[in-house]
Amino acid sequence: MRITKRILTLYSLVIIMVMTEIIGSSCSSTQSGLIIFAAAGAKAPLDEICQRFEQQHDTRVAINYGGGGEVLSQMELSRSGDIYIAPEQSFMETAVDKQTIDPDTIKDIAYMIPVIAVQKGNPQNITSLADLARPGINLAITRIETTLLGQYALDIFDKAAITEDIEKNIVTQAARPDILLTMLMMGQVDAGIIWHFYRVQADQYIEAIFLSADQLTGIGEMQAAISTYSSNKEKAQQFMDFLVSESCKFIFEDAGYIVDAEEVQQYWQ
C-alpha cells in the first residue's frame, strides 16, 4: 500500500482542520444542564436537535463531538456526561462492556449504508467495485481499528474477490469517515468507501454509488444511550425520548440518514 508524501502532508492538514472545527462544539456555552458525548458525523442533525430541545424544555445542552472511541474515552476519564451517541453499533457494544452506559436505554436513531463516494462529476468514471481496482485509482478507506466502516470495506472487497487488486490502490486509511470525506472534497483521493448520508451533507462536492444488497456485508446503526455517570437521568431520559420522536426523525432524514428500519431492507437484508 503506497502512501505519498503529498498525501501524508495533506492528511495532516485535514486532521488539524477537522479537529479545530469539532472539539469543544456545543449548542450552549454553559456546562450546566445535560452533557452529551457524540460522534462527529452526527453534528449536522444533532446541533439542530439540541437547539430545539433547549428551546422547548428550557434546558441547556453541551455537546462534545469527536470520534466514537475518542468521546467514549473522554466520558470514562472524566466520569461525566449524560448521554453517549455512538456513530456505529460496535462503539456502543464497547460502551456496554465497559459499563459506561445503561444497556436498557439503548436506542437506534439512524441507519447508514456503505457506498462508493467519488468527486463531484465522477472524473474517473467509477461506476462499480471493479472500477476501484483499475490501475491509477487512488482509493481511501477508514481504519478498521477505529471504525466499523473500515472493516465493512475490506469485507466488501473480499466478498467480491477483488481484495488483492484493490489493495494496490488504497493510498490511505482515515481515522474517521468525516476525515475521508474531506480528503475527497480536497481532491486527495479519487474514491472512498463512506456512509451514504454524506452525499446529502456534501452534495456539492461528492457523488455516491450504491452497491447491491448482495454486495454489502452489513450496515451502520447510530445509537444513543444514557450514561451511567449521569447526574440527571430524568432529564436525560427526556432528551432520549425527544431524540427518537417523529420531529427529530425528520431532521435526521433531511441530513441524509435512514430512520425507518423497513427502508433499510431495500439496501441490506
N, C-alpha and C positions, 0 to 999 in steps of 0.2 A: 504494500500500500504506500503510494508516494504522497508526500506532503511537501509542497514547495515552500520556499522562504516567503514568497508573496502571500500565500495562504496563511501561514503562521502569523505574519505581521498583521494582516487584516483581521485575522481571527482574534488577536489580542485587542485590537481596537474595538471590535464588536463587543467583546466581553465588557470593556470599560464603559461603552455607550449604554449597554443594556443594564448593567449593574447600577450605573448612575441614575437611570430612569426609575428602576423598580424598588431599590432599597429605601425603606422608610416611607413608602407610599401609604397614604391613608385617606379615608373620607374626611377625617377630622383631625385637627392638630392636638386634640386633647387625648390623654391616656386614660381618662375615666370612661365608664360605661363598658362596652364589650370590646374585647381584643380578639382579632381573627388572624390566624396564620394561614395564608392561602397561596396556591400555585400562581406563578406569574402569568401563565397562559390564560387564567380566568379573569384578568384585570378588567378587560373591557366591560363584560356584563356585571361583574361584582361591584365596580365603582358606582354604577347606576343603581344597583340594588341596595347598596349600602346607603346611598344618599336618600333614597325613598324610605328606607326603614327609619333613618334618623328623623325625617320629616313626619312620618306617620306615628312613630312610637316615642318621640321625644327622648331618644337615647343616643348618646354619642357612640360612634363605632370607629375604631382604629384598625386598619388592616396592614399587616406586614407581608409584603409579597416577596417571592423568591422561588427557587427550585423546590419541588415537592419534598425531597430529602433535607434540603437546607432549612426550610421553615420548620419541619418536624424536629430537627435537631435544636433549633432555637427555642422551641416550646419546651423540650426536655431540659435544656441547660438552664433556662430561666424559670422553669416550673410555673409557667404562667400561660395565659391565653384561655379563651372561652370556646373557640371553635377552630377546628382544623379542616381545611378544604384541600383535598388531595387531587392532583392532576390525573392520576391513574390509580386503578384499584390496587396495584402492587404496593404503593405507598401506604394506603390505608391498612393493608394486611400487616405491614411493618409496625404501624401505629398501634394496632391491636396487640401484636406480640410484645410490644414494649409497654403496654398498658398506659399509653398516653391518651387514649380516647375511650369513651364508653361504647363498646360494640353494639349495644342495644339501640344506640341513637343514630347509627349509620344510615344515610340516605343517598340514593343515586340522584344526582341532579342534572346530569347531561351525559351524552354518549358521543364518542368520537371514532371516526373511520380512518384507517391509514390510507393515504393516497400518494400518488406521484405528483410532486409540485415542480413546476418549471417557471422560468421567467415569462413575464407577460409577452404575448406574441409567439411564444414557443419557438425561439430562433433555431433550436437544434432539431425541431420536428420530432419530438419524443411523443410517441403515442401508446407505448406498451412497455412491459417489463423488459422484453427482449432488447428494446432500444437503449436501455440503460447499460447494456453490455457492449454497445458499439465502441470501437476504438476512438479515443479522444474525448469521450464524455466525462466531465468532472462531476462526480456524484457525492452527496453528503448524506449521512445518516446520523442518528443520535446514539449516544453511548449506551451500551447495554447495562453498564454499571449504574447509570443514573436515570434511565428511562425504560419503561416497558415498550415504548415505540421502537427503540433501537433493537430490542430482541425480536419484535414483530417483523421488522425489516429483514433481518437475517433469516428468520423462519420463512418469510415470503419468498426470498431468493432461493432458499433450499428447496421449498416445495415445488418451485418452477424449474429446478435442476439447472440453475444458471449461476450458482454461487461463485464458482471458480472464475468465470468470465467477468462477473460484476465486481468482484473484489479488486480487480486490477484498476477499476475506475473510481473506487472510493478514495477521495483525497483528504477527507477529514471526518471526524466524528464530533458532533456538537454536544455540549453538556445538557442542553435543553432544546425542545422544539422551537421556542421563540428565537433562540440564537441561530438555529438553522435557517429560519425564515429570514433573518437579517442578512445572512450570507447570500441567499437567493436574491434579495432586494438589491444588494450591492454588486451583484454580478460575479461573485467569487466562485460560484458553482453553477452548473447547468441544470441540475435537478436534485431533488431530495425526497426522502420518504417522510411525510409530515402528516399531522392531523388535518382532516378535511375542512374544519371551520376556519382555518387561516385564509382560505380562498375568499371568504367574505370579508374578513378583517383587513386583508391586504389585497383587495381585488384590483387595485391599480398597478400592482407590481408582479403578481403571480397568477398562474392558472393551475387547475387541479385536474388530474387524470384519474378517474375512479377505476379500481380493479374489480373484477367479477367476484362474486361471493366465494366461488371455489378457489380463487387465488389467495384469498385472505386467510390468516391463521388466528385472528382474534380482533377484538375492538377495545377501545379505551372507555372506561367509566369514570367520570369525575364524581367524586363522593365527598360528603361533608359529615362531620360528627362532632358531638360535644366533647370538649377536653375534660380529662379527669382533674385538671388543675383549675377548672372554672370556679370562680367565687360567686357567680351569679347564674346558676343553672336555670332558673326560671326565665330570666331574660334571654339566655342562650337558646332555650327551647322555643321561645317566642320568635327569635330570629330564624331558627331552623324551620319552623312552620311557615314563616314568610318566604324563606328561600325556595321551598317546594310548592309555593302557591301558583295558581294559574298566571297571575300577572308577572311573576318572575320567570316562569317558563317562556313567556313571550319575549322577555329580554334576552334570554339565552338563545332562543330561536333567531332573533334579529342579529345576534353576534355569530350566527353560523352553526351553532350546535344542534344536535338532535336531542329532543327531550322525550319523545314517545318511544317506549321500548318496542312497540309493534313496528314502528317505522324502521328501526334498526334491522329488522328481519329482511328488509329489502336488500341490505348490503352484506349481512352476515347471519348465518343460521347454525 
